[in-house]
Amino acid sequence: MESESGVEIHWFDALESTQTYLIDALKTKVLTAPVCVGAISQTRGSGSRGNAWIGEEGNLFISVAIHRSQLPNDLKLESSSIYFAFIMKELLTVMGSQVWLKWPNDFYLDQQKVGGVITNLVGDCLVCGIGMNLFTAPLNFSKMDIEISAQELTNSYVTELKKFPSWKQIFSKFELEFNRSKSFTTHASEMVFRLEDAILLEDGSLECNGQRIFSLR
């Protein structure tokens, strides 16, 4: 099916991982960017630090591929996870959600994770995978605070994404929200860093204890 943005969206009843499926489909030229793949349920998705993001029917499991030439000129590769994630966060805010973005690409409600983003570079395409608990959540996680279907949210997201705001526009808003991340820690090079000690740099990376930390997702 094709959304209002002109991006084809392919829905499946179940996939092991929308991200793996779309990456393979791009490599074999079964699909070409811009394109989106969604699944009603997912059995072996990718979460943070190599963990699985397995979800039940009704939650959001999508991956979107965009050619780098379509993205704003000031968007660096290392900034892409924040870029894709914050566009989703802004969309949900307009819809009435209290969701916020924890550095670099995790969606939170209060102090509990509700979803996350992973990005991969495939040739000249960026592939962004988003998982979000819309209706159900495992222990110690949260589910979305508004009612919306995965299909409706996906259609709205690809429409917003295709507006391609500049990185400067996105970063100026994320910079204001970054203070909410400072009560958390992050992992890099098998080390744990406290975000309260970190300085957010203009490309979305962090300076912490003399080291520069980039999103590895």
N, C-alpha and C positions, 0 to 999 in steps of 0.2 A: 504494500500500500504506500501511497505517497502523501506526505503531510502538506500543510499549507505552505511550508517553507520550500517545498520542492525536493526535499530529502526523502529518498525511499526508506521506508521502515519495514523490516522483515521480522514478523513475529513467529515464534516457535512455541509449541506446548512445553517443551523441556529441552534444555541444553546442559552439558556439563559446565560450560563457561561461555558466556557471550563474548568475552574478550578473546579467548582462545579460538573460538569459531570465526570471529571476524578477522583476526590476524591471519589465520590460515586461508580464509576466503580471499583476502587481499593479495596474499602471496601467490595464490594459484589463479588469480584474476577471475574468480567466480563472481566477486563483487568489486566495484570500484567506488572510490570516494567522490562526492559525499554520500554516506550511507549509514544507516542505523540498524542494529540487530537487537531484538528484545526477546526475552523468554518469560513464559508464565511461571516456570519454576526453574531453579538452577541447582545442580548437584555438586559441582566442584569449582566454584568461583574462586577468584584470587582476592585475598584480603591483605592486611598490612603484615610486613615482615614475613611473607611467605605463608601466612595462615590462610585457611580456606574461608570463603564467604559463601556459606551454604544457606539458601533461603527457601521459604515455603511459598506456595502459590498465593498470588495477590500482592507480593512485595515487588519492588522494582529491580530488574536486572537488565541493563542495557549496555551496549557499547556503540560508540559513534566514531566514525572515521572522517577526518577532514584533511584535505590536502594543505600542506603548509603554506602554499602560495595564496590560499584564501584567508589565512589568518592575518591579524594586524602586523605591520612591519616591526613594531616595537616589542613584540612578544618573543622572548627567548625560550629556547627549548626547556630550560630548567624551571621556567615559570609556568609551564603549561598546565600542571596539575591544579595549581591554585586558580588559574584562569578558568578552566572548565568547571571546577567545583564552585567557584564564587558566582558564576552565572546561574547555576542551579540554586544556590543559596538565595540569591536575589529574587529569583522567580518564586520560590517558596515563601519568602517574606511578603511579597505582593499578594500571595494567596492567603495570607493570614497566619502563617507559621511563625513560631519563635525560634526556629532553627538557627544555629550559628556555625561558622566554619573554624574549626581548630586547626592550627598550623600542622601540616600544610594542606591537607585535603580530607579531613574527617568531618562529617556532619554530626553535630551534637545538639541535644535538647538538655538544657541545664548541664548536668555533669555526666550524662550518659550518651554513648555513641549511638547514632541512629542510622549511619551509613558512611560510605566513603567512596573515593575515586582512585583509580589507577590509570596511568597513561603509559603507552608504549609507542615507540617510533618504528614504523614499518615502511621502509623506503622513504618516500617523501610525504608520507601520511602520518598524522598523529591519531592514535586510537585511544579514546577515552572510555573507560568502563566505569559505570556507576551502579552501586548496589545500595538499596535503601529499604528500611523496614517500614512499609506503608501500613500494614495491617497486623503483623505479628512480629515479635522480637524474642530472641533467646534470653536466657538469664543474664542479668547484668547489662543488658542493652535496652534501648528505648525504641518505641515506634513513633511514627509521625503524629503530630498533634493536629493535623487536618485530615479530612476525608477526601481522598482523590485516588482514582484508579491509575495503575501503571501506564495504561495506554494514553489516558488524558494527560498525565504528567510528561510522558515522552513526547507527545505531539507539541505541547507547549514549550518544552525544553529545546527541541531542535529549531523551533521557530525563533526563540530568543537567541540561541547560539549563532544562527545565521545573520544576526545583526552585527556580529563581530565588533564589539566595543574594543577600544584600544586597551593595551595592558596598563597604561597610565590611569585610565578611568577605573579599571578594576582594582589596581593596587591602592589607589587613594582611599577606596572604601574598605578594603581588607586591612590596611594599615590601622585604621581606627578600631577595627574589631580585634586586632591582634592581642590587645591586653587581656582578653578573655582566655587566651591560651596560656597565660603565664603561670597558672596554678598547676600546669601539667608538665610532663617530661616528654622527651623524644629520644629515639634510638638512632645512632649513627656509628658506623664502624665498630659495631658490637659494644658501644659505650652508651651510657644513659646521660642525657644532658637535661638540666632543669631549664625550662623555657623562661623562668623569671630572670635568669642570668643572660638571656639572649637579646641581641639587637637585630631587628628585622631590616634587611638591606633592600635596595630598590628592585632587585630582580626576584624577590621573594625568598632568597636564601637567608640563613641566620649566621651571625657571628657570635660564637659562644666559646668562652675559655680559650680565646686565641685561635679557634678553628672556624672554618667556614663550612656550614652544613647545608646541603641541598636536599630537596625531596628526592627520595630514591624510588618513588612510585610515579 
